[in-house]
Amino acid sequence: MNSRVCETAGTDPIAFYICGPTASGKSSLALEMARKLDGEIVNADAFQLYRGLEIVSAAPSSEEFAQVPHHLYGVLAPTESADAQRYVDLAKPVIAEIQSRGKTPVITGGSGLYLKFLTHGAAPLPTADAAVREEMDARPLDDLVAHLQQLDPVEAARTALQNRRFVSRALEICILSGQKASDLRDGWESKTAEISSQLRGVVIQRTRPDLHARIALRTRAMLDGGALEEVAALADVSTNCEKAIGFREIRALVAGEIDRATCEELINAATRQYAKRQETWFRREKWLTEVRL
């Protein structure tokens, strides 16, 4: 096992996180760490939450499930919706129960927002308001900039004022919260830094050629291993479930709209793009220790 992973892990039952892009080897490393830490694995992949999507979502195999206890795999029906907060509501009781038995939760997955909500909670910023957005869209940018400078000069000074979207969002936060966006954001940054100092985990790094090769192998294995039958059996799925990479492409293949080679390439391309977004996300999570496999 990578020595840096061992150093990061320690020996106590504080939750340990294994993150990284798709196909990077998170499941294998999670098994190793669970054995080392006398732990149990908790899923943090948005699509592995669903039943009936095991092949497409690359859920652990039955052999892997048999090695150590796994939690939150296949717990949602394909018709159910899920978001980051729903995931947290599912995960926190499971993690607490594992810890109550003196075991270490080994939380693994690549769904960055789900992990962020679990580790740090939701940012205390108001969500977008359609009426406020409509009113701002009708105003010239110079007017929005002047308004932001009046309400929150600190935020205005650090905002790209030529970017209408950034200005509108900062102003929207001020209007909806009744507070300065700069105060809310600075307070949140301070809180997240404090939380991060108490977390431990790793993010897997692989070279781009290596990761792309692993993605291609997994896609081929998925298509050869029953993914077509799995997708064909799911007549009714939620919008969330339908977003699983490979689902729509395989559905098109099953319907005869594309051929096997096209399906495979489309899945590979979409997976590579997703992996790149994941790498970008996890680079911002400075509390994670980078490990190369």
TAPEBEL-V49403 format. One line per field, one symbol per residue. burial: b if it has 24 or more other C-alpha atoms within 12 Angstrom, else e. A space follows every 50 residues. Layout:
burial = ???
//
This chain:
burial = eeeebeebbeeebbbbbbbbbbbbbbbbbbbbbbbbbbbbbbbbbbbbbb bbbbbbbbbbeeeeeeebbbbbbbbbebeeebbbeebbebbbebbeebbe eebbbbbbbbbbbbbbbbbbeebebeeeeeeebeebeeeeeeebbebbbe bbeebbeebebeebeebbbbbbbbbeeeebbbebbeeeeeebeeebeebb bbbbbbeeeebbebbbebbbebbeeebbbbbeebeebeebbbbbbbbbbb bebbeeeeeeeebbbbbbebbbebbbebbebbeebebbbbbee
//
